[in-house]
Amino acid sequence: LPETVAVQIGLDGKVSNTMPKLLAITVPTVISVVGGIMSLKTNDSRKNKGIALLCIGIIIMLVTIFVNFNR
């Protein structure tokens, strides 16, 4: 990934928001870890929320990598 990572693309296809690489990697990782811990340590009703957070974190990271790979 480049040092400055595109995190938002406008309707015109141009980068409209960026963040430092370390932050772009850390945020989805923390979301995924929190979701994984929630799904392992809680009851059934919160387990689904944990799994959802885990998936959201993974999706955010994959989209970030894809968008910046083509940049």
Sequence and secondary structure as in RCSB ss.txt:
>XXXX:A:sequence
LPETVAVQIGLDGKVSNTMPKLLAITVPTVISVVGGIMSLKTNDSRKNKGIALLCIGIIIMLVTIFVNFNR
>XXXX:A:secstr
  SEEEEEE TTSSEEEEEEHHHHHHHHHHHHHHHHHHHHHS HHHHHHHHHHHHHHHHHHHHHHHHHH  
